[in-house]
Amino acid sequence: MSDAEEKSLKSQLPPSSIVFKDEDKDSDAVQKCLGGEIEAFGAIIDRYQRTVLNLAYRIVNNYEDAKDITQAVFVKAYGNLASYDPRYKFFSWLYRIGVNESLNFVNHRKRQTPPYENLAVGPSDPQDQLASTELGEKIRQALMSLNPRQRALIAMSLDGFSYKEIGQMLELPEKKVKSKLFLTRHKIREMLNNEGFGTHD
């Protein structure tokens, strides 16, 4: 995928809400929570809620579902704080929960409803409105034609995670992550080329 296509792809997705991750503050909040100071978890929610929400929306493509998933992610994270390994970044641990909850939701939904039946429904949050250009629509359709794990890979890549970090969160070898991302980006590029939106290097 060319730089121009990558830029277009980013512009058609909800903002990643990149946060300034403060590992010391995260660690301090976790220790306070484990010590019984439940209110300390509020700082974690404030810091990462929007990022988790946008991650979930990118995978499930429904804003209300993404809000429910976000709530479930923080409930699960709080309930599993004792199992968090402080040798790893807290944000990566939380993000992984977000990916898993989103994928589990999609898998459950697939068993109940036809896939992608709500593609035309946009999010109600103005910050998550997708671009209305023809190219933007084609990119959105290309993304939604990917399977949920491929959409998760794209989301994680655009959120700035390295191959190594993605591999750790998805329990995949780094080489496998590189290969899967390459194939996913190639698939998007092929679909755009077929629609007459390809760029040539």
N, C-alpha and C positions, 0 to 999 in steps of 0.2 A: 504494500500500500504506500503510495507516494505521500510526501509531506502535505501536499494540498488536500488529498483525500483524508488524511489523518486529521487535519485542521477542520475540514467539513464535518467529519464524523463527530468530533468533539462538540462542534457548534450545534449539532442536532440533538444532543443528549442533555438531560437535566444537568445543571452545574454540579460538579463533583463536591462542592463545599469542602475543599481541602482545608483542614484545620491545622493549627500549629500544635502539634502533638507534644505535650510536656510530660515526659516519662516520670520525672520526679513527682509531679503533681498527681499523676495517675497512681503511682506506687503508694504515695501518702494516703490517697483516698481509699485505695484497696485495704491498706492496713487499718485505717480507721473503721471501715465497714466490718472487717473481720473482728475488730475489737468491740463491736456493738454500736458504733456511731452510724446508724442507718442513714442519717441525713447527708453523710459525706458522699453517698452515691449520687445525690442530686447534681453535684459538680460534674460527674462523669456524663450524666444524661445531657446536661447543658452543653458540654463540650462536643459530644459526638452524635447527638440526636439527628441533626440535619444530614450528616454524612451517611448514617445508617439508612435514613429514610430514602435518600436519593439512590443508594446502592440497591435497596429493595425494589424501588420503582423501575430501575433499569432492567431488573431481571423479570419482574412479574407484569410490568406494563399496566398497572392499575393503581391509582393514587390511594384509594381507600384501603385496598389490600395492603399496600406498602406501609400505611400507617399502622395497621393491625400487626404486621410483621415486625415493625420497629418496636412496638410495645412488647411483643413477645421476646424479642432479642434482649432487651434490657432486663426483663423479668428472668430470663434464662441466665443471663450473665450474672445477675445478683445472686441467684440461687446456686451458681457454680463457682463463686469467687474462691472458695477454699481449694478448688482444683487448679486455679490459675498458677502457672509456673512463672515466677518473677524473672527467670533467666531470659524470657522472651518479652517483646514489646506488648504492653497491654492492649494498645490500639489494634495490633495485628490479631490478637486473640479475640477481641470483640468483633472485628471485621469478619473473621472466619465464622463466628456464630451467625452474623448477618447473612453471609453467603449460604450457609447450610440451611438456615430457617427459610430463606427465599426459595432455594431449590426444593426443599421439602414441601413448601406450599404449592409450587408449580406441579410437582409430581402428584400431590393429592388432588389438585384441581383437574389435572388431566384425566383422572379416573372418574370425574363427575361431569365434566363439560367438554365440548369440542375445543381443541387448542386454538388460541388466538381469536376467539370469537369477539373479543372486545377491542380489537386493534384500533377501531375508529374513535374510541373513547379516550379523550385526553385528560390529564390531571387537573384537578380543580385549583391547585396552588399556582398562582401567576408565575412564580419563580420557576416552575417546572414546565411551562408551556414550550412545546417544540416549535421550531421554525416552520413557517408555512410555505416556504419556497418549494418548488417542484423537486429540486435536488434533495432538500431536507426530507420530503415525503418518501423519496426513493431510498434514502439512507435508513429511514425509520423502518420501512418495509423490509429492507435487507437485514437489519438487526433482528426484527421479529421473526424472520424466517430461520434464524439460528436456533439451535436448541438451547435450553436454559444455561447449561454449563458453559457453552461458548459465549453467551451474553455475559455471564459472570466473569469469564476470562478477560473480555474486552473492557468491562467496567473496572476490573482491578488494574489492568494495564493503564487505562486512562486516568485512574486515581493515583498513579505514580509508583505503584509497587514494582519492585524488581522481580526478575524471573525467580530468583532464589526465594523471595518472600512469598510470591504466589505459590511456589512449589510447597513451601512449608505449610501454608494455609489449606491447600487442597491435597496435601500428602502425595505430591507428585515429584518425580525427579526433575531437576532444573532443565535437562535436555528435553524432557517430555513437554514441559511448559512452553519452551521455545518453539517446539514443533507444532503444538496445538495452536498457539497464537499465530504462527506463520500461516497455517492452513485456514484458520478462521478469517484472518485479514485478507487472504487470497480469495476466499469465498465471497466476501463482501465486495472486493474489487471486481470479481467476475460478474457479479450481479449488476453492479453499476455500469460496467462495460456493456453488458447486454442491453441496458436501458439507454445507452448512448451518453453516459456521464463519466466514462473512464477518462483518466489523464495519462498522458504518455511522458515518460521521463526522457 
